[in-house]
């Protein structure tokens, strides 16, 4: 609504500039003047709509950076990668990968992780992580490309990404070899905003957030230097939703994050009411927390995911910090 009002004002100003200054009314041409007003109002409405469309389009160009490049049919991985096609609630076709759990255990006893990536690239750039999570974390893994990313149809929007994510969660939960009570949602960067929405809308056993924000409005304030949140179209307001998360949360953030400041991570963490743990990676930047933390990253992640499958996630969060990481 706020953006609509701004667009209406801008549209009115543009339209009035084109119409020109108001002339004295010629009373002898009253009918003609009356006929002009509907045209002028129509011009104002047209430019208002145009301003709104341009504002939305510009913001989304800055927020989303999809790519269609990559190896979408990899071979020789530690676990097989199966391409999947999902249908979002609004009919958009979403492409992703499903990876079965490694090991010989009954698959219904294993955790099932839905992974939501950041705002750039596509699923092919996250292959090492999801393969490791399936093969060595012994988990079912589903990763999707949001609409407009990779091989998925459509154009990215906040509402659209939520539809894609819920379709992914429901698809994995409906598999015969998956126990829905052992589901874990994992979101990184922009994917943290998506994962938070899913955790509120569904009831997973656990939520993993990594290098994510409070809201896009807060990010915009940091980038621009002044409060501009009221102009933001796709808000991903995780801090507003955080108190409604109903599952244990493992939260990972590097204290040298140059994209999403660590301070936003701590603010988001403080708003979560369920059992939680913030693992701070010293000297960790936005894209290198796994590399900086090393084996401790994998251990704390795998331990939490496995604990979710056993119904012991809350207890696992209190077991202490991994080597090379700290709590603030």
C-alpha positions as CSV (number, residue, x, y, z in Angstrom):
1,X,0.0,0.0,0.0
2,X,2.8,2.4,0.8
3,X,4.5,1.8,-2.5
4,X,1.2,2.2,-4.3
5,X,0.7,5.6,-2.7
6,X,4.2,6.7,-3.7
7,X,3.7,5.4,-7.2
8,X,0.3,7.3,-7.4
9,X,2.0,10.6,-6.4
10,X,4.8,10.1,-8.8
11,X,2.4,9.2,-11.6
12,X,0.3,12.3,-10.8
13,X,3.4,14.5,-11.0
14,X,4.5,13.1,-14.3
15,X,1.0,13.3,-15.7
16,X,0.5,16.9,-14.6
17,X,3.9,17.8,-16.1
18,X,2.7,16.4,-19.4
19,X,-0.7,18.0,-19.2
20,X,0.9,21.3,-18.5
21,X,-0.1,24.2,-16.2
22,X,-3.8,24.7,-15.4
23,X,-5.4,27.3,-17.6
24,X,-8.2,29.6,-16.6
25,X,-11.6,28.0,-17.1
26,X,-13.4,29.2,-20.2
27,X,-17.0,29.1,-19.1
28,X,-18.2,29.2,-22.6
29,X,-16.5,25.9,-23.2
30,X,-17.7,24.1,-20.1
31,X,-18.7,20.9,-21.7
32,X,-15.3,20.6,-23.4
33,X,-13.5,21.2,-20.1
34,X,-15.7,18.6,-18.4
35,X,-14.7,16.1,-21.1
36,X,-11.0,16.7,-20.5
37,X,-11.1,15.7,-16.8
38,X,-11.7,12.0,-17.4
39,X,-8.8,12.0,-19.9
40,X,-6.5,13.7,-17.3
41,X,-7.5,11.3,-14.6
42,X,-6.9,8.4,-16.9
43,X,-3.4,9.8,-17.7
44,X,-2.6,10.1,-14.0
45,X,-3.8,6.5,-13.4
46,X,-1.8,5.2,-16.3
47,X,1.4,6.9,-15.1
48,X,0.7,5.7,-11.5
49,X,0.5,2.1,-12.7
50,X,3.7,2.6,-14.8
51,X,5.5,4.0,-11.8
52,X,4.5,1.1,-9.6
53,X,5.6,-1.5,-12.2
54,X,8.9,0.2,-12.7
55,X,9.5,0.4,-8.9
56,X,8.8,-3.3,-8.4
57,X,10.9,-4.3,-11.4
58,X,13.9,-2.3,-10.4
59,X,13.9,-3.6,-6.8
60,X,13.6,-7.2,-7.9
61,X,16.5,-6.8,-10.4
62,X,18.6,-5.7,-7.4
63,X,17.4,-8.5,-5.2
64,X,17.3,-11.6,-7.4
65,X,20.3,-12.7,-9.5
66,X,19.3,-16.0,-11.1
67,X,21.4,-18.1,-13.5
68,X,20.5,-20.8,-15.9
69,X,24.1,-22.0,-16.4
70,X,25.5,-25.2,-14.8
71,X,25.7,-29.0,-14.9
72,X,22.1,-30.0,-14.1
73,X,22.7,-33.7,-14.7
74,X,25.9,-34.5,-12.7
75,X,27.3,-38.1,-12.5
76,X,29.8,-39.9,-10.3
77,X,28.6,-38.2,-7.1
78,X,28.8,-40.0,-3.7
79,X,25.0,-40.5,-3.8
80,X,22.8,-40.4,-6.8
81,X,21.2,-37.1,-7.8
82,X,17.6,-37.4,-9.1
83,X,16.0,-34.5,-11.0
84,X,12.5,-33.6,-9.8
85,X,9.8,-31.3,-11.1
86,X,7.3,-29.8,-8.7
87,X,4.2,-27.8,-9.2
88,X,3.7,-24.7,-7.0
89,X,0.3,-23.8,-5.8
90,X,-0.1,-21.3,-8.7
91,X,0.9,-23.8,-11.4
92,X,4.5,-22.7,-11.9
93,X,6.9,-25.7,-12.6
94,X,9.8,-25.8,-10.2
95,X,13.0,-27.8,-10.9
96,X,15.1,-29.4,-8.2
97,X,17.3,-32.3,-7.1
98,X,16.4,-35.1,-4.7
99,X,19.3,-37.0,-3.0
100,X,18.6,-40.2,-1.0
101,X,20.4,-40.7,2.3
102,X,23.8,-42.5,2.3
103,X,24.3,-45.7,4.4
104,X,22.2,-48.8,5.0
105,X,19.8,-47.6,7.7
106,X,16.0,-47.7,7.1
107,X,15.4,-44.5,5.2
108,X,12.3,-43.7,7.3
109,X,14.5,-43.4,10.3
110,X,16.7,-40.7,8.6
111,X,16.2,-37.0,8.7
112,X,14.9,-35.2,5.6
113,X,16.3,-31.8,4.8
114,X,14.8,-29.2,2.4
115,X,17.5,-26.7,1.5
116,X,16.8,-23.2,0.3
117,X,19.7,-21.3,-1.3
118,X,20.5,-17.6,-1.6
119,X,19.6,-14.9,-4.1
120,X,22.1,-15.8,-6.9
121,X,23.0,-18.7,-9.1
122,X,21.1,-22.0,-9.0
123,X,21.2,-25.4,-7.4
124,X,24.3,-26.5,-9.4
125,X,26.4,-24.1,-7.3
126,X,25.3,-25.9,-4.1
127,X,26.1,-29.4,-5.2
128,X,29.0,-30.1,-2.8
129,X,27.0,-29.2,0.3
130,X,23.9,-31.2,-0.6
131,X,25.9,-34.2,-1.6
132,X,27.9,-34.1,1.7
133,X,24.7,-33.7,3.7
134,X,23.1,-36.7,2.0
135,X,26.2,-39.0,1.9
136,X,27.9,-38.2,5.2
137,X,25.0,-36.6,7.0
138,X,22.9,-39.6,6.1
139,X,19.9,-37.5,5.2
140,X,17.3,-37.2,2.5
141,X,17.9,-33.9,0.8
142,X,15.8,-31.8,-1.5
143,X,17.1,-28.6,-3.1
144,X,15.1,-26.5,-5.5
145,X,15.6,-23.6,-7.7
146,X,13.1,-20.8,-7.1
147,X,10.9,-19.7,-10.0
148,X,13.1,-17.9,-12.5
149,X,16.3,-19.7,-11.3
150,X,18.0,-22.5,-13.1
151,X,15.5,-24.7,-15.0
152,X,12.4,-23.4,-13.0
153,X,9.7,-21.5,-14.8
154,X,8.4,-18.1,-13.8
155,X,9.7,-14.8,-12.3
156,X,10.9,-14.5,-8.7
157,X,8.8,-12.6,-6.2
158,X,8.5,-13.0,-2.4
159,X,5.1,-14.6,-2.6
160,X,6.2,-16.8,-5.4
161,X,9.3,-18.1,-3.5
162,X,7.1,-19.0,-0.6
163,X,4.8,-21.0,-2.9
164,X,7.8,-22.8,-4.3
165,X,9.3,-23.6,-0.9
166,X,6.0,-24.9,0.5
167,X,5.6,-27.1,-2.6
168,X,9.1,-28.5,-2.0
169,X,8.4,-29.2,1.7
170,X,5.1,-30.9,1.0
171,X,6.7,-33.0,-1.8
172,X,9.4,-34.4,0.4
173,X,7.1,-34.9,3.3
174,X,4.8,-37.0,1.1
175,X,7.4,-39.5,0.0
176,X,6.8,-43.1,1.3
177,X,10.4,-43.4,2.5
178,X,10.3,-40.1,4.5
179,X,8.9,-39.6,8.0
180,X,7.4,-36.1,8.1
181,X,8.2,-35.9,11.8
182,X,11.9,-35.9,10.9
183,X,11.8,-33.0,8.5
184,X,14.4,-30.2,8.8
185,X,14.3,-26.9,6.9
186,X,17.7,-25.3,6.0
187,X,18.0,-21.7,4.6
188,X,21.0,-19.7,3.7
189,X,21.2,-16.0,3.1
190,X,18.0,-15.1,1.2
191,X,17.0,-18.7,1.7
192,X,16.9,-18.0,5.5
193,X,13.9,-15.7,4.8
194,X,12.2,-18.4,2.8
195,X,13.0,-21.1,5.4
196,X,11.6,-19.0,8.2
197,X,8.3,-18.7,6.4
198,X,8.2,-22.4,5.8
199,X,9.0,-23.1,9.5
200,X,6.0,-20.9,10.5
201,X,3.6,-22.4,7.9
202,X,4.7,-26.0,8.5
203,X,5.9,-27.8,11.7
204,X,9.4,-29.2,11.0
205,X,11.5,-30.9,13.6
206,X,14.2,-28.3,13.2
207,X,15.3,-25.2,11.4
208,X,18.8,-24.3,10.3
209,X,19.5,-20.6,9.4
210,X,22.9,-19.5,8.0
211,X,24.2,-16.1,7.2
212,X,20.7,-14.6,7.0
213,X,19.0,-11.3,7.8
214,X,16.2,-9.8,9.9
215,X,14.4,-8.3,6.9
216,X,15.1,-6.9,3.5
217,X,14.0,-3.5,4.8
218,X,16.9,-3.6,7.3
219,X,19.2,-4.6,4.5
220,X,18.0,-1.7,2.4
221,X,18.7,0.7,5.3
222,X,22.2,-0.5,5.5
223,X,22.9,-0.3,1.8
224,X,21.3,3.1,1.3
225,X,22.2,4.6,4.7
226,X,18.8,6.0,5.5
227,X,15.5,4.3,6.5
228,X,13.8,3.2,3.2
229,X,11.9,0.1,4.4
230,X,8.6,1.6,3.6
231,X,9.6,1.5,-0.1
232,X,10.5,-2.2,-0.1
233,X,8.3,-4.5,-2.2
234,X,9.6,-8.0,-1.3
235,X,10.2,-7.7,2.5
236,X,11.1,-11.2,3.7
237,X,10.3,-10.0,7.3
238,X,11.9,-12.8,9.2
239,X,12.3,-10.9,12.5
240,X,8.5,-10.4,12.6
241,X,7.9,-14.1,12.1
242,X,10.7,-15.3,14.4
243,X,8.6,-15.4,17.6
244,X,6.2,-17.7,15.7
245,X,8.8,-20.4,14.8
246,X,7.7,-23.5,16.6
247,X,10.8,-25.7,16.4
248,X,14.5,-25.7,17.7
249,X,16.8,-23.5,15.6
250,X,20.5,-23.9,14.8
251,X,21.8,-20.5,13.7
252,X,25.2,-20.0,12.0
253,X,26.7,-16.6,11.1
254,X,30.2,-15.3,10.4
255,X,31.3,-12.3,12.5
256,X,33.0,-10.8,9.4
257,X,30.1,-11.2,7.1
258,X,30.5,-8.3,4.5
259,X,27.1,-8.8,2.9
260,X,24.6,-9.5,5.8
261,X,26.1,-7.9,8.9
262,X,26.6,-10.1,11.9
263,X,24.5,-7.6,14.0
264,X,21.4,-8.5,11.9
265,X,22.0,-12.2,12.7
266,X,22.2,-11.6,16.4
267,X,19.0,-9.5,16.3
268,X,17.1,-12.2,14.5
269,X,18.4,-14.8,16.9
270,X,17.2,-12.8,19.9
271,X,13.7,-12.7,18.5
272,X,13.4,-16.5,18.3
273,X,11.6,-18.0,21.3
274,X,12.1,-21.7,20.9
275,X,15.3,-23.6,21.9
276,X,18.1,-22.1,19.8
277,X,21.8,-21.8,19.4
278,X,23.8,-19.2,17.6
279,X,27.2,-20.5,16.4
280,X,29.4,-17.6,15.5
281,X,32.2,-18.4,13.1
282,X,35.2,-16.1,13.9
283,X,36.5,-14.3,10.7
284,X,33.7,-16.0,8.7
285,X,32.5,-14.0,5.7
286,X,29.3,-14.4,3.9
287,X,30.3,-17.2,1.6
288,X,33.0,-19.0,3.5
289,X,31.6,-20.1,6.9
290,X,31.9,-23.9,6.0
291,X,35.5,-23.4,4.9
292,X,36.5,-21.2,7.8
293,X,34.9,-23.4,10.5
294,X,36.1,-26.6,8.8
295,X,35.2,-29.9,10.2
296,X,33.5,-28.3,13.2
297,X,30.9,-26.8,10.8
298,X,30.0,-30.2,9.4
299,X,29.9,-31.8,12.9
300,X,27.6,-29.2,14.4
301,X,25.3,-29.3,11.3
302,X,25.2,-33.1,11.0
303,X,24.7,-33.6,14.8
304,X,21.8,-31.2,14.8
305,X,20.1,-32.7,11.8
306,X,20.6,-36.2,13.2
307,X,19.2,-35.0,16.6
308,X,16.1,-33.7,14.8
309,X,15.5,-37.2,13.4
310,X,15.6,-38.6,16.9
311,X,13.4,-35.9,18.4
312,X,16.3,-34.6,20.5
313,X,17.1,-31.3,18.7
314,X,16.5,-29.1,21.8
315,X,18.9,-31.2,23.9
316,X,21.5,-31.2,21.1
317,X,21.6,-27.4,21.0
318,X,22.8,-27.3,24.6
319,X,25.7,-29.7,24.1
320,X,28.4,-26.9,23.6
321,X,30.1,-25.2,20.7
322,X,32.0,-26.8,17.9
323,X,35.8,-26.2,17.8
324,X,36.6,-23.0,16.0
325,X,33.2,-21.5,16.7
326,X,31.9,-19.4,19.6
327,X,28.7,-18.1,21.1
328,X,28.4,-14.3,21.4
